[in-house]
Amino acid sequence: MLFFEDTVSVVKVVVSLLLALASWLLIRFPAPFRHHLNPRPALTLWVSFIVFRVIPFLIVYLILDFAPRSDTEFFYKKAIAAFAGKMVYRDFLSYHGPLFGYLISLPLYLWYNAKILIPFMALIEFAIVWATWRYYQASRPDSLLMAVLYFLLPMPFVAMILSSEEDVWFWGVGLITLLYTSRAQSSLWIGVIWGLSMIVIKSMIIVLLVPVFFLVDNKFKYVLGLALVGVPSIVILYLLMGDAFLMPLQHSGYHMTPNIVSITRPFLSSLYNQMSLTRLNTISLFITMGLSSWVAIRYRHLGYRQIFPSLYILTFGIFMLAQPSAPGFYLFMYMIVVLFEFVRIEDKSFNFQLILLNFLIVIQPIIWVIYVGMLNYDDWQTVFAAPVNTADYVIQVIEVGLLLSLVWHTFNHLKSLDRATSPSFPPQSWSTGRSSVS
């Protein structure tokens, strides 16, 4: 069979399938779980973290002694360079913000090994899950169930345990901005906070910062906040290393899957091949920012706090669909928000789609990278050249369909929020929007 050619792939698929089934059982039959989860929420979160993050780490990396793979290995290379005092971009490769390598080098003081990055990233993820639960606790009675479901889902599990991904950090930053919406000079601070995220995490957050500009009330203060962080950072980086600080812009140099470009290649390859990948990525950035900005303008009267979570999901959902260089694991950026904003026990169809998307996002890269060889399907002959190619293409089409459904669901959610706040509709009890940004 296909996956038995790679033991790690077999284990990853089996574990992901078991987690997907467990996730479905949790959301399909929540009553017995609620009985045990609700009395001690803090303990429930800690147990979930230990069972689905700490114990798997101990088994995989300490008992079985597997070496870290994927992004963890790449992160470790930049971490040891930063640990040695080398200069980012000038002395070592990095597609992240200038401070990211130095931040992830801190755990090396405890253990000089790539494996330490997994618990380090997992602890930050846990803090974000905890903060998200606290934020939604008052407005969603089943917020604890959503937190446990997040730890159960296969995509966040694999993204953290096998790759130590950092993309969920963006939502952590978003949570911080939500806490500033009721404070004086909130637009300024929102700009400062998002500006810091660009130098600490990575610059791709620009796709969100443009629509946020149309969302905040005081746009001058928002831009000023971004400039207070961005301008000194650019000046310092240029003085230290010249134009080498532009290295993160090279990150979009590879075709990834799944996205609209990857599934339409068999009948649009002549068009795509006339344009460089850089040009395709640039077009997709404008599409993402343009559509998200239109949504921000259309619903800005709802206020930053109410619209931001949906705008966050919508922006990165469109980004994944439009960007030829966006990998499926970018779903990690906003999956936690989808759970707390959209998942309802009674909506069985949406819940099934979400769990299926999680599972497919895990298994499709295995097929495409290991067994297809990262081929682009430039014609139908390539798609049907081998059963594995066909299976991969079909899975990509399903994934894109599910992502489109999620984006449409998000847009409809915004429309329902708009209707709920109109004079003829009472506010929904689970809405988190309370104020606009000044």
Secondary structure, DSSP 4 states (H G I P E B T S, - for coil): -GGGG-HHHHHHHHHHHHHHHHHHHHHHSHHHHHHHHTT-HHHHHHHHHIIIIIHHHIIIIIIS-PPP-HHHHHHHHHHHHHHTTPPBTTTB--SS-TTHHHHTTGGGGT--SGGGHHHHHHHHHHHHHHHHHHHHTTT-TTHHHHHHHHHHSHHHHHHHHTT---TTHHHHHHHHHHHTTTSTTHHHHHHHHHHHHHHHT-GGGHHHHHHHHHHSS-HHHHHHHHHHHHHHHHHHHHHHHGGGGGGGGGGG-S--SSSHHHHHHHHHHHHHTTS-HHHHHHHHHHHHHHHHHHHHHHHGGG-HHHHHHHHHHHHHHHHHHH-TT--GGGGGGTHHHHHHHH--TT-HHHHHHHHHHHHHHHHHHIIIIIIS-S----SHHHHTSSHHHHHHHHHHHHHHHHHHHHHHHHHHHHHHHHHHTSTTSPPPTT--------
